[in-house]
Amino acid sequence: MGYFNEVNAIIHGFSGSTKEIIYLKNYLNHQGLNAHTITLAGHGGTRKDLYRTSHIDWLNSAEIEIARLRKQYRRINLVGFSMGGLISANLSTIYDVDKLVLVNTPVYVWNMRVIFKQILNDLRNGERENIEYFKKGMSIVSPKSSIEFFKILNKSKKIFNQVPSQSFIMQCLEDETVHYRSAEYIKNELGERAQVRYYNGGCHQVFLRNTSIRDAFCHEIYNFLK
């Protein structure tokens, strides 16, 4: 079977879907890179769908897709958003991954300073955008699913120092869901194999929500992958 040259596989985050990363996929495609999104088991549907799956299912579903892509392409790069970064890091220790991008990838969760700031801004301005965003996030996640998330998080902390790929860690300083100290932790574990970049402003859903730095994120990823 003939091989194509290269593919950039993008993995979404916990309780999310490919909607979180479609902007990045389209950006990379428009720039001439071959980008492909992966949907994790139990994601993209209902709370019950997510409840019925475990972190093992999430890992396995991504691994099946990466194994399929490895049969078609000579090189594969992984881009992981949020928990997708944890999944990508794990897969990079199993498969020959050329480059790895970790975007707002958690080690330390919740930045309460940012959360309180966003909620206060809503209350002061008579708005509910951030409040509804937090409510929606909590509505789809059961306690069981949250426990499964922390299982993959703890598993990943043990394998970061085994990641062999050239890596680029990206972190928004105003990320409400992932504390920016996570990037420093991951960088220390990956060592010289990784570079880290912090960005002022933004939010956790940097590709989904229309922030001023969304295109800057996409451009930096493109430059790293090309």
C-alpha positions in Angstrom: 0.0 0.0 0.0 1.3 3.5 -0.9 1.9 6.1 1.8 1.0 9.7 1.9 3.5 12.1 3.4 2.2 13.5 6.6 -0.9 14.0 8.8 -1.6 16.3 11.7 -4.1 14.6 14.1 -6.0 16.9 16.5 -7.6 15.6 19.7 -10.3 17.5 21.6 -10.7 17.9 25.3 -12.7 16.3 28.2 -16.5 16.3 27.7 -16.0 18.2 24.5 -16.1 17.4 20.8 -14.4 18.2 17.5 -16.3 21.6 17.6 -13.6 22.7 20.0 -10.8 22.2 17.4 -12.6 22.6 14.1 -11.3 26.2 13.8 -7.7 25.0 14.1 -8.3 22.1 11.6 -9.7 24.5 9.0 -6.9 27.0 9.6 -4.2 24.3 9.1 -6.0 23.0 6.0 -6.2 26.5 4.5 -2.5 26.9 5.1 -1.8 23.7 3.1 -1.3 21.2 6.0 -3.2 17.9 6.2 -5.2 18.1 9.4 -7.5 15.4 10.8 -9.7 15.5 13.9 -10.3 12.6 16.3 -13.4 12.1 18.4 -12.9 10.3 21.7 -15.3 7.5 22.8 -18.3 8.8 24.6 -17.7 12.4 23.6 -19.7 14.7 21.4 -23.1 13.4 22.6 -25.0 13.4 25.9 -24.0 13.2 29.6 -25.1 9.5 29.5 -22.8 8.7 26.6 -19.9 10.1 28.5 -20.9 8.3 31.7 -20.8 5.0 29.9 -17.2 5.3 29.0 -13.9 5.3 30.9 -10.5 6.9 30.4 -9.4 3.6 29.0 -12.1 3.8 26.3 -11.0 7.4 25.5 -7.4 6.3 25.1 -8.3 3.2 23.1 -10.5 5.1 20.7 -7.7 7.6 20.0 -5.2 4.8 19.6 -7.3 2.9 17.1 -7.5 6.1 15.0 -3.8 6.8 15.3 -2.9 3.2 14.3 -5.1 3.6 11.2 -3.4 6.8 10.3 0.0 5.3 10.8 -0.8 2.8 8.1 -1.5 5.6 5.6 1.1 8.3 6.4 4.9 8.3 6.7 4.8 10.9 9.5 2.3 11.8 12.1 2.1 14.9 14.3 -0.3 15.1 17.3 -2.0 18.3 18.5 -3.8 17.8 21.8 -6.2 20.4 23.2 -6.8 20.2 27.0 -7.3 16.5 28.0 -6.5 15.8 24.3 -3.0 16.8 25.2 -2.9 14.1 27.9 -4.1 11.6 25.4 -1.6 12.7 22.8 1.3 12.5 25.2 0.4 8.9 26.1 0.1 8.0 22.4 3.5 9.6 21.6 5.1 7.0 23.9 3.6 4.2 21.9 3.8 5.4 18.3 6.5 7.1 16.3 5.1 10.7 16.6 7.2 13.3 14.8 5.9 16.5 16.6 3.7 17.0 19.6 1.7 20.1 20.4 0.0 20.5 23.8 -2.6 23.3 24.1 -3.9 24.3 27.5 -3.1 20.8 28.8 -4.0 20.2 32.4 -1.9 19.2 35.4 -3.4 21.7 37.8 -7.0 22.3 37.2 -9.1 25.5 37.8 -7.7 29.0 38.1 -10.1 30.4 40.7 -8.7 34.0 40.3 -9.8 33.9 36.6 -13.1 32.2 37.3 -14.1 34.8 40.0 -12.9 37.6 37.7 -15.1 36.4 34.8 -18.2 35.9 36.9 -17.8 39.3 38.5 -17.5 40.9 35.1 -20.8 39.2 34.1 -22.5 40.5 37.2 -21.2 44.0 36.8 -22.2 44.2 33.1 -25.5 42.5 33.5 -24.4 39.6 31.3 -24.4 35.8 31.7 -22.0 34.5 29.0 -19.4 33.2 31.4 -22.0 32.0 34.0 -23.8 30.0 31.3 -20.5 28.6 30.1 -19.7 27.3 33.5 -23.2 25.9 34.0 -23.1 24.1 30.7 -19.8 22.6 31.5 -21.0 21.2 34.8 -24.3 19.9 33.3 -22.6 17.3 31.0 -20.1 15.9 33.5 -21.1 13.3 36.1 -18.9 12.6 39.2 -17.9 9.2 37.6 -16.7 11.0 34.4 -14.8 13.4 36.5 -13.0 10.6 38.3 -12.1 9.1 35.0 -10.6 12.4 33.9 -8.4 12.5 37.0 -7.3 8.9 36.3 -6.0 9.9 32.9 -4.4 13.0 34.4 -2.5 11.0 37.0 -1.5 8.4 34.5 -0.1 11.1 32.2 1.9 12.8 35.0 3.9 9.5 35.2 4.7 9.3 31.5 5.5 12.9 30.5 9.2 12.2 31.0 9.0 9.3 28.6 7.7 11.5 25.7 10.3 11.3 22.9 8.8 13.8 20.5 9.8 17.3 19.8 7.1 19.2 21.6 5.5 22.7 21.8 3.6 23.6 24.9 1.1 26.5 24.7 -0.8 28.0 27.6 -3.1 30.9 28.1 -2.4 32.9 31.3 -6.1 33.7 31.6 -7.2 30.0 31.2 -10.0 29.5 33.7 -10.0 25.7 33.6 -6.3 24.8 33.5 -3.9 26.7 35.7 -1.0 28.1 33.8 1.4 26.4 36.2 0.5 23.2 34.3 2.7 24.2 31.4 5.8 24.7 33.6 5.2 21.2 35.1 5.0 19.6 31.7 8.0 21.5 30.4 10.1 20.4 33.4 9.2 16.8 32.7 9.9 16.9 28.9 13.1 18.9 29.4 15.0 19.9 26.3 12.6 18.1 24.0 10.0 20.8 24.6 9.6 24.6 24.2 6.8 26.4 26.1 5.0 29.6 25.3 2.6 31.6 27.5 0.0 33.9 26.1 -1.6 36.9 27.7 -5.4 36.9 27.7 -7.4 34.2 26.0 -9.3 31.5 27.8 -9.5 27.8 28.0 -11.5 27.3 24.8 -9.0 29.2 22.8 -10.2 27.8 19.4 -13.9 27.8 20.1 -14.4 31.2 21.7 -13.6 34.2 19.5 -10.7 35.7 21.4 -8.1 38.1 20.1 -5.3 35.5 20.3 -7.1 32.6 18.5 -5.4 33.2 15.1 -2.1 33.8 16.8 -2.4 30.3 18.4 -3.2 28.8 15.1 -0.4 30.6 13.3 2.2 29.4 16.0 1.0 25.8 15.6 1.3 26.0 11.9 4.8 27.4 12.1 5.8 24.6 14.5 4.2 21.8 12.3 5.2 23.0 8.8 
